[in-house]
Amino acid sequence: MFAHTGAMRLHPADELSELLNLDQAARLANVSRRTLDRWIASRRLRVYEVRGHTGRYVREDELLEVERERRRSRRRGRPGARVNVA
């Protein structure tokens, strides 16, 4: 792991098909690139670098897990939200 980027370096022989560049990942998760950068900065999502390729990548399965967690937390409501009971 590299301290300056927080990126893990992968060997090109590893599954590239599971990796998405950040623009692809943002489209798949239906979020902005800025949101993706926040998830990476907060370590909710790991970023990878692949030797011989430029750019940063995320694993599709990890991205989908973060997105599922985001949807679950939305359903729970925000902390301190008022609930009207009739």
N, C-alpha and C positions, 0 to 999 in steps of 0.2 A: 504494500500500500504506500502511496506517495503522500506525504504530509501536505504539500502545496496544492494538490488537486483532490485528494481523498480517493483517487482512482486506483482500481486494481488492474494490473496489467495481465492480459490473457495471451496465450499463444494462439496464432492464427488457425491452428488445427482444431481448436475448441469450436463448439457449435456457434457459428456466426449467425445461423438462421434464427437462433433464439434472441439475438441482440438487435436492438432498435437504436437508430440514432435519435438524438433528443427531439428533432422535429417530428419524426415518425411516432415516437412515444407520446408526445403531446397530442397529436391527432387521435391516436388510438384511445387514450384516456379521456379525450374531450376536455382537455385543460390547456391553459396557456403555457408557453415556454417558461414564463416567469414562475408559475406554480410549480412546474417541474424542477426548476432551479431551487425553489424553497424546499421542496421535498428532499432534494439532494443535500442541501446545506444543513437541514435538520436531521440528516442521516436516516430518514425514513426510506430512502431509496439509494441503492449503491450505484456508482457509476464505474464503468470499465473502459480501459483503453486497450486496443488490440495492436500488437506489433505489426507494422506494415500498413496500417490504416490510420488515417487522421480522424480526429474527432473523438467524442465521448459517446458511450453507448450504455444502455440499460437493458437488463434482461426482461423479456416480455412477461415471464411468470411473476417476477418481483413487482413489476409495474402494475399488473392486474391485481395482485394482493393488496398493494397500497390503495388502489382505486376501490376495491371491495370494502376495505376498512373505512375509507372516506364515506362511502354510501351508507355503511352501517351506522357510523357516528351521526350522520345527518338524520337518520330515522329516530335516533334516541332523543333528539332535541338538544338544544344547547343548555349548558349548566345554568340553573337559575331561571329557566324559561317559565313563564306563567302558563298554567293550564287552567282553562275555564271548565268547571264541572257543573253541568246543569242538572 
